[in-house]
C-alpha cells in the first residue's frame, strides 16, 4: 500500500493526516464545512483514503488552515509516491458542475509549479473564502512535486467553479498515480 502519515504543528495549526493512494476511509474535519466538502470530493474522485483532522486559528480566518492542509497533503502525496517508479505521471480531466466547466492537467514531475486560472464571482462560499482555493492548490503542488495547471473555462457560481476544480483535480490524480509500469516515466530515467 502506498501510504503516508504526517502530523504538523505550528503556532497557527495542527494537522493530523493519513493518506493512502490506493483507497480507504475518507474522514475530513477542518472546522471549515465547505473545505471539508471539497477535500472529501477530492479524495472520493481521486480514489484516495484520507483521514484528516485540522485545528487552526479560525478566529482569524481560514487561510492558515487551508494552506497548511495543502502543505501536509502535498507532503503525504510525495511520501506515498516514493521514487514514483511505474506511475503514469501525467493526467488531465475536464469536469462540469452545473453552469461551470473546469479543467485540470498535471504531472507528478518532482518539478512543482502552479498555473491557476479561475476567477471567483463571489468572494465567499458559506464560511470559506473563495480565494483560498488558489492557496490550497499552490501549497499542494509545491509540497508534492506536482506541476499543476487548473482552469475554470467558464462559470457564474463560485461554489460550482470550486467544486469542479477539486473534482477535476481528484480525477486527474487518480489517473496519474496509477501504476502502469516498473520504471520511472521519464526519458531522463529519474524524476
MARRO-634619 format. One line per field, with one value per residue: x, y, z of N, C-alpha, C in turn; residue in three letters. Coordinates in steps of 0.02 Angstrom, whole numbers. Atoms other than C-alpha are relative to their C-alpha. Example, Ala and Ser with C-alpha at 12.3 -4.5 7.8 and 13.67 -1.06 7.14 Angstrom:
nxx = 45, -42
nyy = -59, -59
nzz = 0, -3
caxx = 615, 684
cayy = -225, -53
cazz = 390, 357
cxx = 45, -39
cyy = 60, 55
czz = 0, 37
residuo = ala, ser
//
This chain:
nxx = 42, -37, 29, -41, 34, -37, 27, -37, 27, -31, 36, 64, 41, -23, 28, -14, 23, -20, 18, -14, 13, 38, 68, 12, 46, -4, 28, -33, 26, -44, 34, 28, 46, -6, -66, 9, 38, -45, -51, 35, 9, -67, -19, 46, -13, -70, -9, -47, 19, -23, 23, -29, 27, -37, 22, -36, 20, 58, 23, -33, 35, -16, -60, -53, 24, 3, -67, -38, 27, -32, -71, -5, 25, -53, -55, 22, 0, -69, -25, 36, -23, -68, -44, 46, -8, 59, 63, 16, -31, 39, 72, 42, 72, 45, 59, 53, 41, 53, -21, -73, -41, -69, -50, -63, -53, -53, -59, -38, -67, -49, -15, 63, 19, 72, 35, 69, 38, 70, 30, 55, 50, 20, -59, 9, 43, 13, -53, -63, -22, -13, -69, -43, -9, -65, -51, -3, -30, -72, -33, 0, -48, -69, -22, 4, -41, 51, 14, 73, 35, 71, 33, 73, 15, 53, 43, 26, 11, -65, 6, -5, -67, -47, 13, -25, -73, -22, 17, -45, -64, 5, 1, -67, -46, 13, -31, -72, -37, 7, -61, 9, -64, -47, -52, 20, 27, -39, -57, -60, -9, 10, 44
nyy = -60, -63, -39, -46, -29, -60, -48, -64, -48, -66, -43, -16, 59, 69, 43, 72, 25, 66, 5, 61, -12, 56, 1, 11, -43, -73, -36, -66, -49, -59, -57, -42, 47, 5, 30, 72, 26, 2, 51, 64, 11, 13, 68, 47, 5, 20, 69, -4, 4, -62, -15, -65, -44, -62, -52, -61, -64, -21, -65, -49, 18, 68, 4, 44, 69, 24, 5, 53, 64, 10, 18, 68, 48, 4, 40, 69, 28, 12, 59, 60, 16, 26, -16, -12, 51, 34, -38, -29, -65, -54, 12, -59, 13, -57, 18, -50, -5, -45, -47, -8, 52, -10, 45, 10, 41, 4, 42, 13, -7, -22, -70, -32, -62, -8, -50, 0, -49, 10, -58, 18, -53, -20, 5, 49, 58, 15, -29, 13, -55, 34, -9, 50, 57, -8, 12, 73, 32, -17, 38, 70, 9, -12, 51, 68, 5, 6, -54, -1, -53, 7, -56, -3, -21, -48, 12, -61, 14, 19, 67, 48, -4, 30, 72, 30, 0, 54, 64, 13, 16, 69, 47, 0, 34, 73, 27, -11, 42, 71, 35, 28, 28, 15, -50, -70, -26, -59, 15, -11, 57, -20, -57
nzz = 0, 4, -54, -39, -58, -19, -47, 4, -48, -2, -46, 31, 16, -11, 52, -4, 65, 25, 71, 37, 71, 28, -26, -71, -35, 10, -57, 1, -48, -3, -31, 54, 31, 73, 14, -12, 58, 58, -11, 6, 72, 28, -19, 32, 71, 7, -22, -55, -70, -31, -68, -12, -52, -3, -46, 19, -30, 40, -25, 45, 62, 21, 43, -26, 1, 69, 27, -35, 24, 65, -12, -28, 50, 51, -27, -4, 68, 21, -37, 22, 68, -5, 57, 56, 53, 26, 5, 65, -8, 30, 7, 4, -6, 9, -39, -5, -61, 22, 53, -1, 30, -22, 29, -35, 30, -51, 11, -62, 30, -49, 16, -18, 33, 2, 40, -25, 39, -18, -32, -45, 3, -68, -44, -54, 10, -70, -40, 35, 44, 64, 23, -32, 45, 31, -52, -10, 59, 0, -53, 21, 56, -21, -48, 28, 61, 51, 48, -2, 37, -12, 33, 8, 68, -11, -57, -32, -70, -30, -27, 55, 28, -48, -3, 63, -4, -45, 30, 57, -31, -24, 56, 30, -46, 3, 61, 1, -48, 17, 18, 67, 23, -54, -2, -6, 62, 19, 44, -40, -43, -70, -10
caxx = 0, 62, 30, 94, 52, 102, 72, 121, 101, 136, 79, -67, -123, -110, -138, -150, -162, -159, -161, -174, -158, -248, -410, -485, -581, -620, -648, -610, -629, -552, -680, -725, -879, -860, -674, -718, -841, -707, -574, -700, -741, -555, -523, -678, -642, -456, -486, -390, -402, -393, -408, -381, -406, -354, -365, -323, -340, -512, -547, -425, -488, -470, -308, -184, -292, -322, -142, -69, -186, -119, 60, 31, -73, 64, 200, 98, 72, 257, 299, 165, 229, 406, 526, 374, 426, 289, 162, 75, 134, 31, -158, -297, -483, -622, -770, -937, -1035, -1199, -1152, -966, -836, -661, -503, -351, -190, -50, 119, 196, 364, 452, 458, 323, 231, 56, -45, -213, -338, -507, -599, -718, -879, -922, -792, -868, -942, -1026, -884, -749, -655, -655, -480, -412, -434, -281, -182, -227, -180, -12, 32, -18, 84, 240, 243, 201, 319, 169, 159, -22, -124, -304, -429, -611, -664, -824, -948, -1052, -1060, -903, -968, -989, -822, -728, -813, -773, -591, -574, -664, -558, -403, -460, -497, -328, -234, -319, -260, -85, -39, -94, 47, 64, 245, 401, 520, 516, 410, 545, 671, 796, 769, 734, 603
cayy = 0, 173, 268, 412, 481, 657, 768, 951, 1077, 1263, 1410, 1428, 1250, 1067, 945, 755, 666, 488, 459, 302, 321, 156, 199, 179, 277, 461, 565, 751, 879, 1052, 1163, 1239, 1150, 1191, 1146, 978, 951, 992, 880, 738, 760, 766, 604, 517, 558, 530, 354, 405, 353, 515, 536, 717, 821, 1003, 1129, 1305, 1486, 1502, 1652, 1744, 1666, 1505, 1547, 1458, 1303, 1288, 1322, 1206, 1065, 1089, 1081, 921, 835, 877, 807, 650, 626, 643, 517, 394, 404, 364, 353, 368, 213, 143, 283, 351, 525, 635, 656, 779, 795, 913, 915, 1006, 1067, 1142, 1301, 1287, 1189, 1164, 1082, 1011, 948, 885, 799, 717, 776, 824, 999, 1094, 1232, 1303, 1391, 1438, 1525, 1532, 1693, 1678, 1778, 1779, 1810, 1689, 1514, 1491, 1519, 1483, 1625, 1578, 1649, 1510, 1381, 1451, 1448, 1265, 1217, 1309, 1226, 1055, 1075, 1143, 1007, 857, 897, 923, 1028, 1082, 1182, 1213, 1323, 1373, 1379, 1466, 1478, 1603, 1522, 1513, 1356, 1265, 1326, 1274, 1104, 1069, 1119, 998, 857, 877, 877, 715, 628, 681, 624, 453, 429, 499, 391, 228, 104, 60, 2, -36, 104, 292, 375, 493, 495, 554, 396, 493, 613
cazz = 0, -44, 117, 220, 390, 442, 592, 576, 716, 709, 815, 693, 654, 698, 555, 576, 408, 345, 157, 54, -135, -160, -70, 102, 230, 194, 350, 349, 489, 466, 551, 381, 315, 131, 134, 213, 70, -60, 19, 31, -154, -198, -103, -173, -355, -328, -261, -105, 76, 176, 363, 410, 565, 566, 706, 654, 707, 627, 740, 623, 460, 361, 271, 385, 397, 210, 162, 295, 243, 66, 131, 230, 95, -32, 81, 109, -78, -109, 27, -30, -210, -153, -302, -419, -517, -626, -607, -761, -704, -823, -823, -857, -826, -877, -757, -768, -617, -674, -771, -730, -827, -757, -821, -732, -811, -701, -697, -543, -612, -450, -527, -433, -524, -518, -652, -577, -691, -606, -570, -423, -450, -263, -126, 0, -10, 158, 282, 152, 68, -116, -144, -32, -170, -257, -93, -66, -244, -230, -64, -132, -292, -207, -74, -184, -328, -441, -598, -589, -715, -667, -758, -747, -929, -876, -734, -635, -464, -354, -268, -433, -500, -343, -336, -519, -487, -340, -432, -589, -479, -398, -563, -634, -478, -485, -665, -637, -486, -567, -579, -763, -774, -674, -718, -698, -831, -893, -1035, -903, -802, -641, -576
cxx = 44, -33, 50, -42, 43, -39, 44, -34, 40, -38, -70, -45, 32, -38, 22, -31, 27, -28, 18, -19, -44, -69, -3, -51, 11, -37, 39, -34, 50, -30, -29, -43, 9, 67, -1, -34, 46, 54, -30, -11, 66, 20, -44, 18, 72, 12, 47, -32, 28, -33, 36, -37, 45, -32, 41, -29, -58, -30, 33, -35, 21, 66, 51, -21, 1, 70, 40, -26, 30, 72, 5, -25, 52, 59, -18, -2, 70, 29, -32, 22, 71, 43, -40, 8, -67, -62, -8, 30, -42, -74, -36, -73, -38, -67, -51, -32, -53, 26, 75, 33, 73, 45, 62, 46, 57, 54, 35, 75, 56, 26, -63, -11, -76, -19, -74, -37, -74, -25, -59, -51, -23, 60, -6, -46, -14, 53, 69, 14, 22, 71, 47, 10, 68, 56, 8, 36, 76, 37, 4, 53, 72, 26, -5, 44, -44, 0, -75, -27, -75, -36, -75, -12, -57, -40, -21, -7, 65, -2, 9, 70, 49, -10, 25, 76, 25, -15, 46, 70, 1, 3, 69, 51, -9, 33, 76, 39, -9, 68, -12, 63, 44, 55, -29, -22, 35, 56, 66, 16, -9, -47, 25
cyy = 62, 49, 49, 27, 57, 38, 62, 49, 64, 41, 16, -60, -64, -43, -72, -31, -69, -6, -69, 12, -53, -9, -12, 49, 73, 32, 64, 47, 57, 58, 48, -47, -8, -32, -75, -34, -7, -54, -70, -17, -17, -72, -52, -9, -18, -72, -5, -19, 63, 9, 63, 37, 61, 45, 61, 61, 30, 65, 57, -4, -70, -9, -49, -73, -28, -10, -57, -69, -16, -21, -73, -52, -8, -41, -74, -33, -16, -61, -65, -22, -28, 21, 11, -50, -30, 41, 30, 70, 57, -18, 67, -20, 66, -20, 56, -1, 52, 47, 8, -60, 14, -56, -2, -43, 0, -50, -8, -4, 10, 69, 40, 67, 3, 55, -7, 56, -12, 61, -24, 57, 25, -10, -54, -56, -26, 36, -7, 58, -30, 10, -52, -62, 4, -13, -75, -33, 14, -42, -74, -13, 5, -56, -71, -8, -5, 62, -1, 61, -12, 64, -8, 26, 50, -21, 65, -7, -26, -70, -52, -1, -37, -76, -35, -1, -58, -69, -17, -15, -73, -51, -4, -35, -75, -31, 4, -47, -74, -30, -36, -33, -15, 53, 70, 24, 65, -21, 11, -60, 15, 59, 39
czz = 0, 48, 29, 57, 25, 53, -5, 47, -3, 52, -26, -12, 28, -50, 13, -62, -13, -70, -26, -73, -31, 31, 74, 28, -19, 58, 9, 49, 4, 38, -51, -43, -74, -19, 13, -59, -60, 8, -5, -74, -34, 14, -36, -74, -15, 20, 59, 66, 33, 68, 22, 55, 2, 52, -16, 34, -40, 26, -40, -68, -19, -35, 25, -3, -70, -29, 32, -17, -68, 6, 21, -50, -55, 24, 4, -69, -23, 34, -25, -70, 0, -59, -65, -57, -18, -7, -70, -5, -26, 0, -6, 7, -9, 32, -1, 69, -15, -55, -6, -34, 17, -24, 45, -42, 50, -20, 67, -18, 50, -17, 14, -35, 1, -50, 20, -36, 12, 38, 43, 2, 69, 46, 54, -24, 70, 42, -31, -47, -66, -27, 30, -43, -33, 50, 14, -58, -3, 52, -18, -53, 24, 45, -25, -61, -62, -45, -11, -38, 11, -24, 2, -70, -1, 61, 32, 75, 31, 31, -55, -31, 45, 3, -63, -1, 44, -30, -59, 25, 24, -56, -32, 45, -4, -61, 4, 46, -13, -19, -66, -26, 60, 7, 9, -69, -17, -46, 36, 45, 74, 1, 60
residuo = unk, unk, unk, unk, unk, unk, unk, unk, unk, unk, unk, unk, unk, unk, unk, unk, unk, unk, unk, unk, unk, unk, unk, unk, unk, unk, unk, unk, unk, unk, unk, unk, unk, unk, unk, unk, unk, unk, unk, unk, unk, unk, unk, unk, unk, unk, unk, unk, unk, unk, unk, unk, unk, unk, unk, unk, unk, unk, unk, unk, unk, unk, unk, unk, unk, unk, unk, unk, unk, unk, unk, unk, unk, unk, unk, unk, unk, unk, unk, unk, unk, unk, unk, unk, unk, unk, unk, unk, unk, unk, unk, unk, unk, unk, unk, unk, unk, unk, unk, unk, unk, unk, unk, unk, unk, unk, unk, unk, unk, unk, unk, unk, unk, unk, unk, unk, unk, unk, unk, unk, unk, unk, unk, unk, unk, unk, unk, unk, unk, unk, unk, unk, unk, unk, unk, unk, unk, unk, unk, unk, unk, unk, unk, unk, unk, unk, unk, unk, unk, unk, unk, unk, unk, unk, unk, unk, unk, unk, unk, unk, unk, unk, unk, unk, unk, unk, unk, unk, unk, unk, unk, unk, unk, unk, unk, unk, unk, unk, unk, unk, unk, unk, unk, unk, unk, unk, unk, unk, unk, unk, unk
//
